[in-house]
Amino acid sequence: MKDAVWAIVKLAGHPKAIAEVFNIGGRDEIAIGDLARLVKELLGSDSPIVHVPYEQAYEEGFEDMARRVPDISKIKGLIGYEPRYTIKDVVLDVAAYQATCLRRGIQ
């Protein structure tokens, strides 16, 4: 999230970004099962990982991308964007945010 916020602020103030489309993301690719295991590991969770068939998770006709690895060359060339935060950083930040929300009674 921090990388994306930095990039959006930089783009908002750049005249060559007007009416353009940019990919903002990281270069790391992770399978959803690996992400689930990483979350469990980082947070010390003993929650089970439940595998739900694609057809059960999505309505008929829904198509999702098999992979998401953004091409960030355009944004790098314009504002020097380079992702600085890893997937581990993001998981820990989201967990900390959610913990704060729970303490404050925010859903």
N, CA, C and O atoms as a Tinker XYZ file with bonds, in Angstrom:
   428  protein
     1  N      0.820000   -1.188000    0.000000    73     2
     2  CA     0.000000    0.000000    0.000000    64     1     3
     3  C      0.866000    1.254000    0.000000    63     2     4     5
     4  O      0.550000    2.233000   -0.676000    81     3
     5  N      1.937000    1.222000    0.746000    73     3     6
     6  CA     2.796000    2.402000    0.831000    64     5     7
     7  C      3.386000    2.751000   -0.527000    63     6     8     9
     8  O      3.472000    3.927000   -0.879000    81     7
     9  N      3.794000    1.745000   -1.293000    73     7    10
    10  CA     4.327000    1.989000   -2.626000    64     9    11
    11  C      3.272000    2.641000   -3.512000    63    10    12    13
    12  O      3.562000    3.591000   -4.238000    81    11
    13  N      2.049000    2.126000   -3.447000    73    11    14
    14  CA     0.974000    2.643000   -4.293000    64    13    15
    15  C      0.627000    4.079000   -3.927000    63    14    16    17
    16  O      0.413000    4.907000   -4.813000    81    15
    17  N      0.567000    4.385000   -2.638000    73    15    18
    18  CA     0.247000    5.749000   -2.212000    64    17    19
    19  C      1.329000    6.712000   -2.692000    63    18    20    21
    20  O      1.016000    7.775000   -3.228000    81    19
    21  N      2.582000    6.354000   -2.507000    73    19    22
    22  CA     3.689000    7.200000   -2.972000    64    21    23
    23  C      3.557000    7.455000   -4.470000    63    22    24    25
    24  O      3.692000    8.591000   -4.925000    81    23
    25  N      3.292000    6.391000   -5.237000    73    23    26
    26  CA     3.199000    6.519000   -6.696000    64    25    27
    27  C      2.023000    7.400000   -7.101000    63    26    28    29
    28  O      2.157000    8.231000   -7.999000    81    27
    29  N      0.893000    7.233000   -6.462000    73    27    30
    30  CA    -0.290000    8.030000   -6.813000    64    29    31
    31  C     -0.054000    9.504000   -6.521000    63    30    32    33
    32  O     -0.436000   10.361000   -7.318000    81    31
    33  N      0.568000    9.806000   -5.397000    73    31    34
    34  CA     0.869000   11.202000   -5.064000    64    33    35
    35  C      1.817000   11.797000   -6.102000    63    34    36    37
    36  O      1.614000   12.924000   -6.555000    81    35
    37  N      2.846000   11.050000   -6.480000    73    35    38
    38  CA     3.796000   11.535000   -7.493000    64    37    39
    39  C      3.098000   11.739000   -8.837000    63    38    40    41
    40  O      3.318000   12.749000   -9.505000    81    39
    41  N      2.262000   10.788000   -9.231000    73    39    42
    42  CA     1.556000   10.902000  -10.508000    64    41    43
    43  C      0.578000   12.073000  -10.515000    63    42    44    45
    44  O      0.436000   12.764000  -11.524000    81    43
    45  N     -0.092000   12.291000   -9.388000    73    43    46
    46  CA    -1.085000   13.369000   -9.301000    64    45    47
    47  C     -0.455000   14.734000   -9.561000    63    46    48    49
    48  O     -1.125000   15.644000  -10.050000    81    47
    49  N      0.810000   14.879000   -9.241000    73    47    50
    50  CA     1.471000   16.152000   -9.444000    64    49    51
    51  C      2.311000   16.235000  -10.705000    63    50    52    53
    52  O      3.027000   17.215000  -10.911000    81    51
    53  N      2.234000   15.219000  -11.549000    73    51    54
    54  CA     3.078000   15.200000  -12.748000    64    53    55
    55  C      2.239000   15.511000  -13.990000    63    54    56    57
    56  O      1.276000   14.798000  -14.270000    81    55
    57  N      2.584000   16.549000  -14.730000    73    55    58
    58  CA     1.776000   16.929000  -15.901000    64    57    59
    59  C      1.724000   15.867000  -16.997000    63    58    60    61
    60  O      0.740000   15.809000  -17.734000    81    59
    61  N      2.735000   15.037000  -17.126000    73    59    62
    62  CA     2.717000   14.010000  -18.169000    64    61    63
    63  C      1.894000   12.786000  -17.774000    63    62    64    65
    64  O      1.757000   11.854000  -18.566000    81    63
    65  N      1.346000   12.779000  -16.558000    73    63    66
    66  CA     0.512000   11.660000  -16.114000    64    65    67
    67  C     -0.960000   11.872000  -16.435000    63    66    68    69
    68  O     -1.763000   10.946000  -16.314000    81    67
    69  N     -1.318000   13.080000  -16.841000    73    67    70
    70  CA    -2.718000   13.401000  -17.114000    64    69    71
    71  C     -3.257000   12.519000  -18.236000    63    70    72    73
    72  O     -2.650000   12.410000  -19.301000    81    71
    73  N     -4.395000   11.897000  -17.984000    73    71    74
    74  CA    -5.109000   11.035000  -18.934000    64    73    75
    75  C     -4.329000    9.771000  -19.311000    63    74    76    77
    76  O     -4.640000    9.133000  -20.316000    81    75
    77  N     -3.340000    9.413000  -18.530000    73    75    78
    78  CA    -2.562000    8.200000  -18.778000    64    77    79
    79  C     -2.984000    7.100000  -17.797000    63    78    80    81
    80  O     -3.600000    7.370000  -16.765000    81    79
    81  N     -2.645000    5.877000  -18.137000    73    79    82
    82  CA    -2.923000    4.721000  -17.292000    64    81    83
    83  C     -1.588000    4.099000  -16.902000    63    82    84    85
    84  O     -0.711000    3.909000  -17.745000    81    83
    85  N     -1.444000    3.786000  -15.618000    73    83    86
    86  CA    -0.195000    3.224000  -15.120000    64    85    87
    87  C     -0.469000    1.968000  -14.297000    63    86    88    89
    88  O     -1.449000    1.899000  -13.555000    81    87
    89  N      0.399000    0.989000  -14.435000    73    87    90
    90  CA     0.397000   -0.166000  -13.547000    64    89    91
    91  C      1.238000    0.191000  -12.337000    63    90    92    93
    92  O      2.352000    0.696000  -12.472000    81    91
    93  N      0.701000   -0.074000  -11.152000    73    91    94
    94  CA     1.443000    0.119000   -9.913000    64    93    95
    95  C      1.422000   -1.224000   -9.198000    63    94    96    97
    96  O      0.356000   -1.771000   -8.919000    81    95
    97  N      2.585000   -1.743000   -8.909000    73    95    98
    98  CA     2.631000   -3.015000   -8.211000    64    97    99
    99  C      4.054000   -3.457000   -8.003000    63    98   100   101
   100  O      5.008000   -2.720000   -8.254000    81    99
   101  N      4.168000   -4.674000   -7.540000    73    99   102
   102  CA     5.482000   -5.253000   -7.310000    64   101   103
   103  C      5.828000   -6.238000   -8.403000    63   102   104   105
   104  O      5.016000   -6.537000   -9.279000    81   103
   105  N      7.028000   -6.728000   -8.336000    73   103   106
   106  CA     7.480000   -7.703000   -9.334000    64   105   107
   107  C      7.346000   -9.134000   -8.844000    63   106   108   109
   108  O      7.455000  -10.082000   -9.621000    81   107
   109  N      7.110000   -9.279000   -7.551000    73   107   110
   110  CA     7.032000  -10.625000   -6.986000    64   109   111
   111  C      5.704000  -11.284000   -7.346000    63   110   112   113
   112  O      4.640000  -10.671000   -7.272000    81   111
   113  N      5.800000  -12.518000   -7.728000    73   111   114
   114  CA     4.609000  -13.303000   -8.041000    64   113   115
   115  C      4.480000  -14.380000   -6.975000    63   114   116   117
   116  O      5.463000  -15.021000   -6.604000    81   115
   117  N      3.249000  -14.576000   -6.484000    73   115   118
   118  CA     3.035000  -15.595000   -5.457000    64   117   119
   119  C      1.701000  -16.281000   -5.719000    63   118   120   121
   120  O      0.694000  -15.626000   -5.987000    81   119
   121  N      1.707000  -17.590000   -5.640000    73   119   122
   122  CA     0.468000  -18.359000   -5.800000    64   121   123
   123  C     -0.386000  -18.164000   -4.552000    63   122   124   125
   124  O      0.145000  -17.953000   -3.462000    81   123
   125  N     -1.697000  -18.235000   -4.707000    73   123   126
   126  CA    -2.598000  -17.968000   -3.595000    64   125   127
   127  C     -2.369000  -18.942000   -2.437000    63   126   128   129
   128  O     -2.475000  -18.552000   -1.274000    81   127
   129  N     -2.059000  -20.193000   -2.741000    73   127   130
   130  CA    -1.763000  -21.156000   -1.676000    64   129   131
   131  C     -0.505000  -20.770000   -0.910000    63   130   132   133
   132  O     -0.454000  -20.887000    0.314000    81   131
   133  N      0.510000  -20.308000   -1.635000    73   131   134
   134  CA     1.745000  -19.860000   -0.989000    64   133   135
   135  C      1.486000  -18.617000   -0.138000    63   134   136   137
   136  O      2.066000  -18.460000    0.937000    81   135
   137  N      0.618000  -17.742000   -0.624000    73   135   138
   138  CA     0.268000  -16.554000    0.146000    64   137   139
   139  C     -0.439000  -16.952000    1.441000    63   138   140   141
   140  O     -0.149000  -16.401000    2.504000    81   139
   141  N     -1.353000  -17.895000    1.354000    73   139   142
   142  CA    -2.056000  -18.357000    2.556000    64   141   143
   143  C     -1.070000  -18.935000    3.569000    63   142   144   145
   144  O     -1.169000  -18.658000    4.764000    81   143
   145  N     -0.127000  -19.731000    3.091000    73   143   146
   146  CA     0.876000  -20.302000    3.998000    64   145   147
   147  C      1.774000  -19.212000    4.589000    63   146   148   149
   148  O      2.149000  -19.287000    5.759000    81   147
   149  N      2.119000  -18.206000    3.790000    73   147   150
   150  CA     2.944000  -17.109000    4.275000    64   149   151
   151  C      2.220000  -16.337000    5.381000    63   150   152   153
   152  O      2.815000  -16.003000    6.406000    81   151
   153  N      0.937000  -16.058000    5.164000    73   151   154
   154  CA     0.148000  -15.346000    6.171000    64   153   155
   155  C      0.121000  -16.143000    7.470000    63   154   156   157
   156  O      0.329000  -15.587000    8.548000    81   155
   157  N     -0.132000  -17.432000    7.367000    73   155   158
   158  CA    -0.152000  -18.276000    8.564000    64   157   159
   159  C      1.190000  -18.240000    9.283000    63   158   160   161
   160  O      1.247000  -18.121000   10.507000    81   159
   161  N      2.255000  -18.343000    8.520000    73   159   162
   162  CA     3.604000  -18.353000    9.102000    64   161   163
   163  C      3.925000  -17.026000    9.787000    63   162   164   165
   164  O      4.379000  -17.010000   10.931000    81   163
   165  N      3.692000  -15.919000    9.093000    73   163   166
   166  CA     4.041000  -14.612000    9.637000    64   165   167
   167  C      3.212000  -14.240000   10.858000    63   166   168   169
   168  O      3.699000  -13.557000   11.759000    81   167
   169  N      1.963000  -14.686000   10.891000    73   167   170
   170  CA     1.068000  -14.303000   11.977000    64   169   171
   171  C      0.933000  -15.381000   13.041000    63   170   172   173
   172  O      0.219000  -15.198000   14.027000    81   171
   173  N      1.621000  -16.510000   12.844000    73   171   174
   174  CA     1.552000  -17.583000   13.826000    64   173   175
   175  C      0.160000  -18.180000   13.951000    63   174   176   177
   176  O     -0.261000  -18.573000   15.039000    81   175
   177  N     -0.548000  -18.248000   12.837000    73   175   178
   178  CA    -1.922000  -18.755000   12.841000    64   177   179
   179  C     -1.957000  -20.264000   12.704000    63   178   180   181
   180  O     -1.153000  -20.862000   11.988000    81   179
   181  N     -2.914000  -20.871000   13.414000    73   179   182
   182  CA    -3.132000  -22.303000   13.236000    64   181   183
   183  C     -4.438000  -22.557000   12.473000    63   182   184   185
   184  O     -4.948000  -23.677000   12.454000    81   183
   185  N     -4.972000  -21.500000   11.844000    73   183   186
   186  CA    -6.188000  -21.629000   11.044000    64   185   187
   187  C     -5.944000  -22.577000    9.880000    63   186   188   189
   188  O     -4.868000  -22.573000    9.283000    81   187
   189  N     -6.942000  -23.388000    9.559000    73   187   190
   190  CA    -6.766000  -24.272000    8.402000    64   189   191
   191  C     -6.880000  -23.492000    7.093000    63   190   192   193
   192  O     -7.588000  -22.488000    7.020000    81   191
   193  N     -6.192000  -23.954000    6.085000    73   191   194
   194  CA    -6.348000  -23.397000    4.742000    64   193   195
   195  C     -7.415000  -24.234000    4.061000    63   194   196   197
   196  O     -7.272000  -25.449000    3.921000    81   195
   197  N     -8.481000  -23.579000    3.641000    73   195   198
   198  CA    -9.606000  -24.263000    3.017000    64   197   199
   199  C     -9.559000  -24.010000    1.512000    63   198   200   201
   200  O     -9.550000  -22.859000    1.075000    81   199
   201  N     -9.530000  -25.060000    0.737000    73   199   202
   202  CA    -9.505000  -24.949000   -0.724000    64   201   203
   203  C    -10.943000  -24.993000   -1.248000    63   202   204   205
   204  O    -11.663000  -25.972000   -1.051000    81   203
   205  N    -11.337000  -23.916000   -1.916000    73   203   206
   206  CA   -12.678000  -23.810000   -2.477000    64   205   207
   207  C    -12.539000  -23.890000   -3.989000    63   206   208   209
   208  O    -11.763000  -23.135000   -4.574000    81   207
   209  N    -13.275000  -24.787000   -4.632000    73   207   210
   210  CA   -13.190000  -24.882000   -6.097000    64   209   211
   211  C    -13.564000  -23.557000   -6.762000    63   210   212   213
   212  O    -14.450000  -22.840000   -6.296000    81   211
   213  N    -12.881000  -23.252000   -7.846000    73   211   214
   214  CA   -13.095000  -22.018000   -8.601000    64   213   215
   215  C    -14.572000  -21.824000   -8.914000    63   214   216   217
   216  O    -15.106000  -20.727000   -8.751000    81   215
   217  N    -15.233000  -22.885000   -9.363000    73   215   218
   218  CA   -16.634000  -22.809000   -9.761000    64   217   219
   219  C    -17.537000  -22.460000   -8.587000    63   218   220   221
   220  O    -18.608000  -21.883000   -8.773000    81   219
   221  N    -17.113000  -22.803000   -7.401000    73   219   222
   222  CA   -17.890000  -22.513000   -6.202000    64   221   223
   223  C    -17.607000  -21.091000   -5.700000    63   222   224   225
   224  O    -18.487000  -20.455000   -5.120000    81   223
   225  N    -16.422000  -20.604000   -5.913000    73   223   226
   226  CA   -16.033000  -19.283000   -5.419000    64   225   227
   227  C    -16.561000  -18.153000   -6.303000    63   226   228   229
   228  O    -16.818000  -17.053000   -5.815000    81   227
   229  N    -16.722000  -18.419000   -7.592000    73   227   230
   230  CA   -17.125000  -17.379000   -8.537000    64   229   231
   231  C    -18.386000  -17.778000   -9.282000    63   230   232   233
   232  O    -18.660000  -18.959000   -9.497000    81   231
   233  N    -19.146000  -16.761000   -9.669000    73   231   234
   234  CA   -20.367000  -17.031000  -10.417000    64   233   235
   235  C    -20.047000  -17.497000  -11.834000    63   234   236   237
   236  O    -18.945000  -17.287000  -12.342000    81   235
   237  N    -21.014000  -18.118000  -12.445000    73   235   238
   238  CA   -20.828000  -18.638000  -13.804000    64   237   239
   239  C    -20.479000  -17.502000  -14.750000    63   238   240   241
   240  O    -21.081000  -16.429000  -14.703000    81   239
   241  N    -19.504000  -17.751000  -15.607000    73   239   242
   242  CA   -19.086000  -16.761000  -16.589000    64   241   243
   243  C    -17.955000  -15.858000  -16.113000    63   242   244   245
   244  O    -17.367000  -15.132000  -16.914000    81   243
   245  N    -17.643000  -15.894000  -14.815000    73   243   246
   246  CA   -16.556000  -15.064000  -14.298000    64   245   247
   247  C    -15.225000  -15.625000  -14.769000    63   246   248   249
   248  O    -14.978000  -16.828000  -14.681000    81   247
   249  N    -14.372000  -14.740000  -15.269000    73   247   250
   250  CA   -13.038000  -15.157000  -15.688000    64   249   251
   251  C    -12.018000  -14.286000  -14.975000    63   250   252   253
   252  O    -12.142000  -13.061000  -14.954000    81   251
   253  N    -11.027000  -14.912000  -14.401000    73   251   254
   254  CA    -9.980000  -14.193000  -13.697000    64   253   255
   255  C     -8.662000  -14.432000  -14.419000    63   254   256   257
   256  O     -8.502000  -15.414000  -15.144000    81   255
   257  N     -7.726000  -13.522000  -14.208000    73   255   258
   258  CA    -6.395000  -13.699000  -14.779000    64   257   259
   259  C     -5.682000  -14.838000  -14.063000    63   258   260   261
   260  O     -5.805000  -14.997000  -12.849000    81   259
   261  N     -4.949000  -15.611000  -14.813000    73   259   262
   262  CA    -4.174000  -16.694000  -14.213000    64   261   263
   263  C     -2.978000  -16.153000  -13.436000    63   262   264   265
   264  O     -2.572000  -16.735000  -12.430000    81   263
   265  N     -2.415000  -15.039000  -13.901000    73   263   266
   266  CA    -1.235000  -14.440000  -13.257000    64   265   267
   267  C     -1.385000  -12.927000  -13.226000    63   266   268   269
   268  O     -1.999000  -12.324000  -14.106000    81   267
   269  N     -0.812000  -12.335000  -12.196000    73   267   270
   270  CA    -0.800000  -10.869000  -12.091000    64   269   271
   271  C      0.627000  -10.425000  -11.803000    63   270   272   273
   272  O      1.085000  -10.474000  -10.661000    81   271
   273  N      1.302000  -10.004000  -12.815000    73   271   274
   274  CA     2.652000   -9.454000  -12.668000    64   273   275
   275  C      2.673000   -8.191000  -13.531000    63   274   276   277
   276  O      2.844000   -8.270000  -14.748000    81   275
   277  N      2.499000   -7.023000  -12.896000    73   275   278
   278  CA     2.362000   -5.801000  -13.689000    64   277   279
   279  C      3.655000   -5.369000  -14.369000    63   278   280   281
   280  O      4.752000   -5.560000  -13.845000    81   279
   281  N      3.493000   -4.789000  -15.537000    73   279   282
   282  CA     4.615000   -4.164000  -16.238000    64   281   283
   283  C      4.711000   -2.736000  -15.707000    63   282   284   285
   284  O      3.859000   -1.899000  -16.006000    81   283
   285  N      5.740000   -2.465000  -14.928000    73   283   286
   286  CA     5.873000   -1.150000  -14.301000    64   285   287
   287  C      6.863000   -0.235000  -15.035000    63   286   288   289
   288  O      7.256000    0.806000  -14.509000    81   287
   289  N      7.258000   -0.623000  -16.233000    73   287   290
   290  CA     8.267000    0.163000  -16.956000    64   289   291
   291  C      7.794000    1.593000  -17.247000    63   290   292   293
   292  O      8.601000    2.522000  -17.195000    81   291
   293  N      6.523000    1.786000  -17.547000    73   291   294
   294  CA     6.012000    3.117000  -17.874000    64   293   295
   295  C      6.095000    4.052000  -16.657000    63   294   296   297
   296  O      6.552000    5.189000  -16.774000    81   295
   297  N      5.655000    3.571000  -15.507000    73   295   298
   298  CA     5.662000    4.401000  -14.306000    64   297   299
   299  C      7.093000    4.617000  -13.796000    63   298   300   301
   300  O      7.419000    5.666000  -13.240000    81   299
   301  N      7.924000    3.612000  -13.998000    73   299   302
   302  CA     9.335000    3.755000  -13.613000    64   301   303
   303  C      9.994000    4.847000  -14.446000    63   302   304   305
   304  O     10.751000    5.666000  -13.924000    81   303
   305  N      9.703000    4.853000  -15.738000    73   303   306
   306  CA    10.290000    5.852000  -16.620000    64   305   307
   307  C      9.827000    7.264000  -16.324000    63   306   308   309
   308  O     10.590000    8.214000  -16.495000    81   307
   309  N      8.567000    7.418000  -15.873000    73   307   310
   310  CA     8.034000    8.760000  -15.638000    64   309   311
   311  C      8.420000    9.307000  -14.268000    63   310   312   313
   312  O      8.865000   10.449000  -14.161000    81   311
   313  N      8.255000    8.503000  -13.223000    73   311   314
   314  CA     8.494000    9.044000  -11.869000    64   313   315
   315  C      9.548000    8.261000  -11.081000    63   314   316   317
   316  O      9.783000    8.547000   -9.907000    81   315
   317  N     10.176000    7.284000  -11.717000    73   315   318
   318  CA    11.204000    6.517000  -11.029000    64   317   319
   319  C     10.667000    5.495000  -10.047000    63   318   320   321
   320  O     11.375000    5.078000   -9.129000    81   319
   321  N      9.415000    5.086000  -10.234000    73   319   322
   322  CA     8.796000    4.135000   -9.314000    64   321   323
   323  C      9.545000    2.809000   -9.281000    63   322   324   325
   324  O      9.830000    2.208000  -10.316000    81   323
   325  N      9.850000    2.378000   -8.088000    73   323   326
   326  CA    10.425000    1.056000   -7.822000    64   325   327
   327  C      9.756000    0.538000   -6.562000    63   326   328   329
   328  O      9.779000    1.224000   -5.540000    81   327
   329  N      9.167000   -0.635000   -6.596000    73   327   330
   330  CA     8.569000   -1.160000   -5.365000    64   329   331
   331  C      9.634000   -1.359000   -4.297000    63   330   332   333
   332  O     10.697000   -1.924000   -4.556000    81   331
   333  N      9.332000   -0.887000   -3.093000    73   331   334
   334  CA    10.274000   -1.008000   -1.979000    64   333   335
   335  C      9.805000   -2.007000   -0.930000    63   334   336   337
   336  O     10.604000   -2.476000   -0.119000    81   335
   337  N      8.545000   -2.328000   -0.938000    73   335   338
   338  CA     7.980000   -3.194000    0.093000    64   337   339
   339  C      7.712000   -4.591000   -0.473000    63   338   340   341
   340  O      7.209000   -4.738000   -1.587000    81   339
   341  N      8.051000   -5.591000    0.299000    73   339   342
   342  CA     7.851000   -6.982000   -0.112000    64   341   343
   343  C      6.459000   -7.452000    0.273000    63   342   344   345
   344  O      5.738000   -6.770000    1.001000    81   343
   345  N      6.099000   -8.609000   -0.216000    73   343   346
   346  CA     4.810000   -9.185000    0.154000    64   345   347
   347  C      4.749000   -9.421000    1.663000    63   346   348   349
   348  O      3.686000   -9.288000    2.270000    81   347
   349  N      5.873000   -9.767000    2.264000    73   347   350
   350  CA     5.908000   -9.946000    3.726000    64   349   351
   351  C      5.597000   -8.619000    4.426000    63   350   352   353
   352  O      4.830000   -8.592000    5.390000    81   351
   353  N      6.183000   -7.528000    3.950000    73   351   354
   354  CA     5.910000   -6.206000    4.528000    64   353   355
   355  C      4.422000   -5.881000    4.446000    63   354   356   357
   356  O      3.830000   -5.393000    5.408000    81   355
   357  N      3.831000   -6.154000    3.301000    73   355   358
   358  CA     2.421000   -5.839000    3.085000    64   357   359
   359  C      1.537000   -6.671000    4.008000    63   358   360   361
   360  O      0.611000   -6.137000    4.618000    81   359
   361  N      1.806000   -7.961000    4.120000    73   359   362
   362  CA     1.017000   -8.826000    5.008000    64   361   363
   363  C      1.083000   -8.309000    6.445000    63   362   364   365
   364  O      0.061000   -8.219000    7.127000    81   363
   365  N      2.279000   -7.972000    6.895000    73   363   366
   366  CA     2.436000   -7.487000    8.269000    64   365   367
   367  C      1.747000   -6.135000    8.472000    63   366   368   369
   368  O      1.166000   -5.898000    9.531000    81   367
   369  N      1.802000   -5.247000    7.477000    73   367   370
   370  CA     1.111000   -3.959000    7.575000    64   369   371
   371  C     -0.412000   -4.139000    7.633000    63   370   372   373
   372  O     -1.088000   -3.495000    8.436000    81   371
   373  N     -0.939000   -5.006000    6.788000    73   371   374
   374  CA    -2.382000   -5.251000    6.782000    64   373   375
   375  C     -2.812000   -5.868000    8.104000    63   374   376   377
   376  O     -3.848000   -5.491000    8.653000    81   375
   377  N     -2.037000   -6.803000    8.620000    73   375   378
   378  CA    -2.370000   -7.432000    9.898000    64   377   379
   379  C     -2.360000   -6.401000   11.027000    63   378   380   381
   380  O     -3.246000   -6.408000   11.882000    81   379
   381  N     -1.367000   -5.519000   11.033000    73   379   382
   382  CA    -1.292000   -4.477000   12.064000    64   381   383
   383  C     -2.488000   -3.535000   11.969000    63   382   384   385
   384  O     -3.065000   -3.150000   12.987000    81   383
   385  N     -2.859000   -3.165000   10.745000    73   383   386
   386  CA    -4.016000   -2.298000   10.545000    64   385   387
   387  C     -5.291000   -2.964000   11.043000    63   386   388   389
   388  O     -6.094000   -2.342000   11.739000    81   387
   389  N     -5.474000   -4.235000   10.683000    73   387   390
   390  CA    -6.671000   -4.954000   11.111000    64   389   391
   391  C     -6.717000   -5.100000   12.631000    63   390   392   393
   392  O     -7.788000   -5.003000   13.231000    81   391
   393  N     -5.566000   -5.332000   13.251000    73   391   394
   394  CA    -5.517000   -5.436000   14.713000    64   393   395
   395  C     -5.932000   -4.116000   15.353000    63   394   396   397
   396  O     -6.649000   -4.107000   16.354000    81   395
   397  N     -5.484000   -3.005000   14.778000    73   395   398
   398  CA    -5.863000   -1.684000   15.285000    64   397   399
   399  C     -7.372000   -1.472000   15.147000    63   398   400   401
   400  O     -8.019000   -0.967000   16.064000    81   399
   401  N     -7.913000   -1.852000   14.022000    73   399   402
   402  CA    -9.359000   -1.727000   13.801000    64   401   403
   403  C    -10.132000   -2.556000   14.817000    63   402   404   405
   404  O    -11.131000   -2.087000   15.362000    81   403
   405  N     -9.689000   -3.770000   15.076000    73   403   406
   406  CA   -10.369000   -4.620000   16.050000    64   405   407
   407  C    -10.320000   -4.008000   17.444000    63   406   408   409
   408  O    -11.322000   -4.024000   18.159000    81   407
   409  N     -9.180000   -3.472000   17.836000    73   407   410
   410  CA    -9.055000   -2.830000   19.160000    64   409   411
   411  C     -9.997000   -1.634000   19.283000    63   410   412   413
   412  O    -10.527000   -1.364000   20.360000    81   411
   413  N    -10.202000   -0.922000   18.181000    73   411   414
   414  CA   -11.056000    0.271000   18.195000    64   413   415
   415  C    -12.526000   -0.044000   17.906000    63   414   416   417
   416  O    -13.375000    0.847000   17.938000    81   415
   417  N    -12.817000   -1.294000   17.629000    73   415   418
   418  CA   -14.181000   -1.675000   17.325000    64   417   419
   419  C    -14.651000   -1.275000   15.945000    63   418   420   421
   420  O    -15.850000   -1.128000   15.707000    81   419
   421  N    -13.696000   -1.095000   15.026000    73   419   422
   422  CA   -14.007000   -0.700000   13.638000    64   421   423
   423  C    -14.067000   -1.968000   12.788000    63   422   424   425
   424  O    -13.201000   -2.838000   12.875000    81   423
   425  N    -15.100000   -2.046000   11.974000    73   423   426
   426  CA   -15.197000   -3.237000   11.098000    64   425   427
   427  C    -14.887000   -2.907000    9.681000    63   426   428
   428  O    -14.923000   -3.787000    8.821000    81   427
